[in-house]
Amino acid sequence: MNKRGGYRVTLIPGDGVGPEVISAAVEVVAAAGVEVTWDRQLAGAAAVEAGDDPIPEELIRSIRRNHVALKGPLATRVGRTGFRSVNVALRKRFDLYANLRPIRNLPRVRSAFKGVDLVVVRENTEDLYSGIEHQIAPGVVESVKVITAKASRRIAKFAFEYAVREQRRKVTAIHKANIMKLSDGLFLACAGQIAKRHPRIEYQEMIVDNACMQLVLRPGQFDILLLENLYGDIVSDLCAGLVGGLGVVPGANLGSRYAIFEAVHGTAPDIAGKNIANPVAAILSTVMMLRHLGESDAGARIETAVETVVGKGRYRTRDLGGQSSTTEVTRAIVKALRP
């Protein structure tokens, strides 16, 4: 990870618009003055097209060597055909148990609410989202929801320690324990145990359907949302909609030894190669990566540059109401970084 004279980071350009937005992020990191040697690796559809597995062994070796990766979106087909989710497989392979998504308004980006500042903390290794399923009989499929005390305590501990470190005020555990009394009940019991160790952090519990309604009524009541894997996947995208969409939301998958940073949006194949994809989410993901590496000052300067460019409104991609290209937005952010 940290080498004399700089850092070595695995770079996964991804599919669809991935190579375009990741290239923008790489350019911005260089402009911020952080020396990174990027170890480029293929995954997903791009790897398959190159005649390899969706998760090549060289990619696994690269992440093991470097401990940190920056990843573009990867394609996963819907339904029976195609390979299983590479994202899910990587999270399991490297025990990236915490998915962290800060949700915050950017200046002058049109959204239903102002002043949104919350964080989604999602358990990343088990639950229905893990994709453990099989056909019992023709026309009958069973999906298995696994919740363990170990994983539940670990993600709750992460959420409360993050709250203390970042001076947040409240953790809300999201659940459906009124129906799934054993599985979600276990998750809640573990969260409650960890909450007792942090009496200065307010703790509450909320049923997931009510939480979704409350998020679109009064998102300001929330601070940190603690969720199981499937609820976290759904609710984090809902939260992105509160601040302007997936194009402005960064993300990180964190474990005790490894970390993969990624924009949370999809591959957007309909606009791939047209130089119109929004690079902001990928660039903000590098901010999270730089802070993880100990380069907080550089991360803060990039974040300020993004806010400056977006706030002025001259350079914006179509999803933010503008007509700028990916390249134009990236160059504007690079320019804003220079003294």
C-alpha positions as CSV (number, residue, x, y, z in Angstrom):
1,M,0.0,0.0,0.0
2,N,2.4,2.6,1.2
3,K,5.7,2.6,-0.7
4,R,8.7,4.8,-0.4
5,G,8.0,7.8,-2.6
6,G,4.3,7.0,-3.0
7,Y,1.5,4.5,-2.9
8,R,0.7,1.5,-5.0
9,V,-3.1,0.9,-5.5
10,T,-4.9,-1.7,-7.6
11,L,-7.0,0.1,-10.3
12,I,-10.1,-1.7,-11.8
13,P,-11.4,0.5,-14.6
14,G,-14.7,-1.5,-14.8
15,D,-17.3,-1.8,-17.5
16,G,-19.5,0.7,-19.4
17,V,-18.6,4.2,-18.3
18,G,-16.2,2.9,-15.7
19,P,-13.0,3.5,-17.6
20,E,-14.1,7.1,-18.3
21,V,-14.9,8.1,-14.7
22,I,-12.0,6.2,-13.3
23,S,-9.6,7.9,-15.7
24,A,-11.0,11.2,-14.4
25,A,-10.4,10.2,-10.8
26,V,-6.8,9.2,-11.6
27,E,-6.2,12.5,-13.2
28,V,-7.5,14.4,-10.2
29,V,-5.4,12.4,-7.7
30,A,-2.3,13.3,-9.7
31,A,-3.3,16.9,-9.8
32,A,-3.6,16.9,-6.0
33,G,0.0,16.0,-5.8
34,V,-0.3,12.4,-4.4
35,E,2.1,10.0,-6.0
36,V,0.2,6.8,-6.8
37,T,1.4,3.9,-8.9
38,W,-1.7,2.3,-10.3
39,D,-1.7,-1.4,-10.8
40,R,-4.3,-1.8,-13.6
41,Q,-6.4,-5.0,-13.6
42,L,-9.5,-6.2,-15.4
43,A,-12.6,-7.6,-13.9
44,G,-16.2,-8.4,-14.8
45,A,-17.3,-8.2,-18.4
46,A,-14.1,-6.5,-19.5
47,A,-12.1,-9.5,-18.2
48,V,-14.4,-12.0,-19.8
49,E,-14.1,-10.2,-23.2
50,A,-10.3,-10.5,-22.8
51,G,-10.7,-14.2,-22.4
52,D,-10.3,-14.4,-18.6
53,D,-12.5,-15.2,-15.7
54,P,-14.7,-12.4,-14.3
55,I,-12.4,-12.3,-11.3
56,P,-8.9,-13.1,-12.7
57,E,-6.3,-14.6,-10.3
58,E,-3.9,-11.7,-11.1
59,L,-6.6,-9.3,-9.8
60,I,-6.8,-11.2,-6.5
61,R,-3.0,-11.2,-6.2
62,S,-2.8,-7.5,-7.0
63,I,-5.3,-6.6,-4.2
64,R,-3.5,-8.9,-1.8
65,R,-0.2,-7.1,-2.6
66,N,-1.6,-3.6,-2.5
67,H,-4.4,-3.8,0.2
68,V,-6.2,-0.9,-1.5
69,A,-8.1,-0.7,-4.8
70,L,-10.1,1.9,-6.7
71,K,-12.8,0.3,-8.8
72,G,-15.2,1.4,-11.5
73,P,-18.7,-0.1,-11.9
74,L,-18.9,-3.7,-13.0
75,A,-21.7,-5.3,-15.1
76,T,-23.9,-8.0,-13.5
77,R,-26.6,-9.5,-15.7
78,V,-30.1,-9.8,-14.3
79,G,-31.6,-13.2,-14.0
80,R,-30.3,-16.7,-14.7
81,T,-27.7,-16.1,-17.4
82,G,-24.2,-14.7,-17.0
83,F,-21.7,-14.7,-14.1
84,R,-22.5,-13.9,-10.5
85,S,-21.9,-10.5,-9.1
86,V,-18.2,-9.7,-9.0
87,N,-18.8,-7.0,-6.4
88,V,-20.3,-9.5,-4.0
89,A,-17.5,-12.0,-4.7
90,L,-14.8,-9.5,-4.0
91,R,-16.4,-8.4,-0.8
92,K,-16.6,-12.0,0.4
93,R,-13.1,-12.9,-0.8
94,F,-11.4,-10.0,1.1
95,D,-13.9,-9.9,4.0
96,L,-14.9,-6.3,3.2
97,Y,-17.5,-6.4,5.9
98,A,-18.4,-2.7,6.0
99,N,-19.9,-0.7,3.1
100,L,-19.7,3.0,3.9
101,R,-21.6,5.6,1.9
102,P,-21.7,9.3,3.0
103,I,-24.7,11.1,1.7
104,R,-24.4,14.8,1.5
105,N,-25.8,17.7,-0.6
106,L,-23.4,19.3,-3.1
107,P,-23.7,23.1,-3.7
108,R,-26.6,24.0,-6.0
109,V,-27.3,20.5,-7.1
110,R,-31.1,20.2,-7.5
111,S,-32.6,17.8,-4.9
112,A,-35.8,17.5,-2.9
113,F,-34.0,18.4,0.3
114,K,-31.2,20.7,1.6
115,G,-28.8,20.1,4.4
116,V,-28.8,16.3,4.1
117,D,-25.7,14.9,5.9
118,L,-26.1,11.3,6.8
119,V,-24.0,8.1,6.5
120,V,-25.1,4.6,5.5
121,V,-23.2,1.8,7.2
122,R,-24.2,-1.5,5.6
123,E,-23.2,-5.0,6.6
124,N,-21.5,-6.4,3.5
125,T,-20.9,-10.2,3.8
126,E,-24.2,-12.0,4.6
127,D,-28.0,-11.7,4.5
128,L,-30.1,-12.4,1.4
129,Y,-27.9,-10.2,-0.7
130,S,-25.2,-12.9,-0.5
131,G,-27.1,-14.8,-3.2
132,I,-27.3,-18.2,-1.5
133,E,-30.2,-19.7,-3.4
134,H,-31.2,-22.9,-5.1
135,Q,-34.1,-24.5,-6.9
136,I,-36.1,-26.9,-4.7
137,A,-38.3,-28.1,-7.5
138,P,-39.4,-26.8,-10.9
139,G,-41.0,-23.4,-10.3
140,V,-39.8,-23.3,-6.6
141,V,-36.7,-21.4,-5.6
142,E,-35.4,-20.9,-2.1
143,S,-33.1,-18.0,-1.1
144,V,-31.3,-18.2,2.3
145,K,-31.0,-15.3,4.7
146,V,-28.1,-15.8,7.1
147,I,-27.6,-13.4,9.9
148,T,-24.8,-14.1,12.5
149,A,-24.0,-12.6,15.8
150,K,-20.3,-12.2,14.8
151,A,-21.1,-10.2,11.6
152,S,-23.8,-8.2,13.3
153,R,-21.6,-7.1,16.3
154,R,-18.8,-6.3,13.9
155,I,-20.8,-3.9,11.8
156,A,-22.4,-2.3,14.8
157,K,-19.0,-1.8,16.3
158,F,-17.8,-0.2,13.1
159,A,-20.8,2.2,13.0
160,F,-20.4,3.3,16.6
161,E,-16.7,3.7,16.3
162,Y,-17.2,5.7,13.2
163,A,-19.7,7.9,15.0
164,V,-17.2,8.6,17.8
165,R,-14.3,9.3,15.4
166,E,-16.3,11.6,13.1
167,Q,-18.2,13.2,15.9
168,R,-21.6,12.1,14.8
169,R,-24.5,12.1,17.2
170,K,-26.9,9.2,16.5
171,V,-27.0,5.6,15.1
172,T,-30.3,4.2,13.8
173,A,-30.5,0.5,13.3
174,I,-32.9,-0.4,10.4
175,H,-34.7,-3.8,10.6
176,K,-37.8,-5.9,10.0
177,A,-37.7,-7.7,13.3
178,N,-41.5,-7.5,13.6
179,I,-41.7,-10.1,10.9
180,M,-38.2,-11.8,10.8
181,K,-38.0,-12.1,14.6
182,L,-35.0,-14.5,14.7
183,S,-32.7,-13.1,12.0
184,D,-33.4,-9.4,12.2
185,G,-34.0,-9.9,15.9
186,L,-30.5,-11.1,16.3
187,F,-29.1,-8.2,14.3
188,L,-31.0,-5.8,16.6
189,A,-29.9,-7.5,19.8
190,C,-26.2,-7.3,18.7
191,A,-26.6,-3.6,17.8
192,G,-28.2,-2.9,21.1
193,Q,-25.3,-4.6,22.9
194,I,-22.7,-2.4,21.2
195,A,-24.9,0.7,21.7
196,K,-24.6,0.2,25.5
197,R,-20.8,0.7,25.2
198,H,-21.3,4.1,23.7
199,P,-23.8,6.0,26.0
200,R,-22.9,9.4,24.4
201,I,-24.2,8.3,21.0
202,E,-27.9,8.3,20.7
203,Y,-29.3,4.9,19.6
204,Q,-32.7,4.1,18.0
205,E,-34.3,1.4,16.0
206,M,-36.7,1.7,13.1
207,I,-38.6,-0.7,10.9
208,V,-37.3,-0.5,7.3
209,D,-40.5,0.5,5.6
210,N,-41.1,3.3,8.1
211,A,-37.4,4.3,7.7
212,C,-37.9,4.7,4.0
213,M,-41.0,6.9,4.5
214,Q,-39.2,9.0,7.1
215,L,-36.2,9.4,4.8
216,V,-38.3,11.0,2.1
217,L,-40.3,13.1,4.6
218,R,-37.6,14.3,7.1
219,P,-34.1,13.0,6.2
220,G,-32.6,15.5,8.7
221,Q,-33.7,13.3,11.6
222,F,-31.1,10.7,10.6
223,D,-27.3,10.7,11.1
224,I,-25.8,7.2,10.8
225,L,-28.0,4.4,9.4
226,L,-26.9,0.9,10.4
227,L,-28.4,-1.8,8.1
228,E,-28.2,-5.4,7.1
229,N,-26.9,-6.1,3.6
230,L,-30.0,-6.1,1.4
231,Y,-31.7,-3.3,3.2
232,G,-28.5,-1.3,3.0
233,D,-28.3,-1.8,-0.7
234,I,-31.8,-0.5,-1.3
235,V,-31.8,2.3,1.3
236,S,-28.4,3.7,0.2
237,D,-29.7,4.2,-3.3
238,L,-32.8,5.8,-1.9
239,C,-30.6,8.2,0.1
240,A,-28.6,9.0,-3.0
241,G,-31.8,10.2,-4.5
242,L,-32.2,12.7,-1.7
243,V,-29.1,14.6,-2.8
244,G,-29.2,14.5,-6.6
245,G,-28.6,10.8,-7.6
246,L,-25.9,8.2,-7.8
247,G,-23.6,10.4,-9.8
248,V,-22.6,12.4,-6.7
249,V,-22.3,9.7,-4.1
250,P,-19.0,7.9,-3.2
251,G,-18.6,4.6,-1.6
252,A,-16.1,2.3,0.2
253,N,-15.9,-1.4,1.1
254,L,-13.8,-1.8,4.1
255,G,-12.3,-4.7,6.0
256,S,-9.6,-5.2,8.6
257,R,-6.8,-5.7,6.0
258,Y,-8.2,-4.6,2.6
259,A,-10.3,-1.7,1.2
260,I,-12.0,-1.2,-2.2
261,F,-13.3,2.3,-3.1
262,E,-15.9,2.7,-5.7
263,A,-18.6,5.0,-7.2
264,V,-21.9,3.5,-6.3
265,H,-23.6,4.0,-9.7
266,G,-23.9,1.4,-12.5
267,T,-22.1,0.9,-15.8
268,A,-24.6,3.0,-17.8
269,P,-23.9,1.1,-21.1
270,D,-26.2,3.5,-23.0
271,I,-23.8,6.4,-22.6
272,A,-20.5,4.5,-22.4
273,G,-17.8,5.9,-24.7
274,K,-19.7,9.2,-25.2
275,N,-17.7,11.3,-22.8
276,I,-20.8,12.5,-20.9
277,A,-20.7,10.3,-17.8
278,N,-20.6,12.2,-14.4
279,P,-17.1,11.6,-12.8
280,V,-18.0,13.3,-9.5
281,A,-18.9,10.0,-7.6
282,A,-15.6,8.4,-8.7
283,I,-13.6,11.4,-7.8
284,L,-15.3,11.7,-4.3
285,S,-14.5,8.0,-3.9
286,T,-10.8,8.8,-4.2
287,V,-11.3,11.4,-1.5
288,M,-12.4,8.5,0.8
289,M,-9.4,6.5,-0.4
290,L,-6.9,9.2,0.2
291,R,-8.2,9.7,3.8
292,H,-7.9,6.0,4.3
293,L,-4.2,6.2,3.1
294,G,-3.6,9.1,5.5
295,E,-3.6,11.8,2.8
296,S,-6.5,13.8,4.5
297,D,-5.2,17.2,3.3
298,A,-5.1,16.1,-0.4
299,G,-8.6,14.5,0.1
300,A,-10.0,17.7,1.5
301,R,-8.5,19.8,-1.3
302,I,-10.2,17.5,-3.9
303,E,-13.5,17.7,-2.1
304,T,-13.3,21.5,-2.0
305,A,-12.4,21.6,-5.7
306,V,-15.4,19.4,-6.6
307,E,-17.8,21.6,-4.5
308,T,-16.4,24.7,-6.1
309,V,-16.8,23.5,-9.7
310,V,-20.3,22.0,-9.0
311,G,-21.4,25.1,-7.1
312,K,-20.4,27.5,-9.8
313,G,-22.6,25.5,-12.2
314,R,-20.6,26.2,-15.4
315,Y,-19.3,22.7,-15.7
316,R,-21.9,20.0,-15.1
317,T,-22.8,16.8,-16.8
318,R,-26.4,16.1,-18.1
319,D,-27.5,14.3,-15.0
320,L,-26.9,17.5,-13.0
321,G,-28.7,19.7,-15.5
322,G,-25.7,20.8,-17.5
323,Q,-24.2,19.9,-20.9
324,S,-20.5,19.5,-20.1
325,S,-18.5,16.4,-21.0
326,T,-16.7,14.2,-18.6
327,T,-13.4,15.7,-19.7
328,E,-14.6,19.3,-19.2
329,V,-15.8,18.6,-15.7
330,T,-12.5,16.8,-14.9
331,R,-10.4,19.6,-16.2
332,A,-12.4,22.2,-14.3
333,I,-11.8,20.2,-11.0
334,V,-8.1,19.9,-11.8
335,K,-7.9,23.7,-12.5
336,A,-9.6,24.4,-9.2
337,L,-7.0,22.3,-7.4
338,R,-4.1,24.5,-8.6
339,P,-3.0,27.5,-6.5
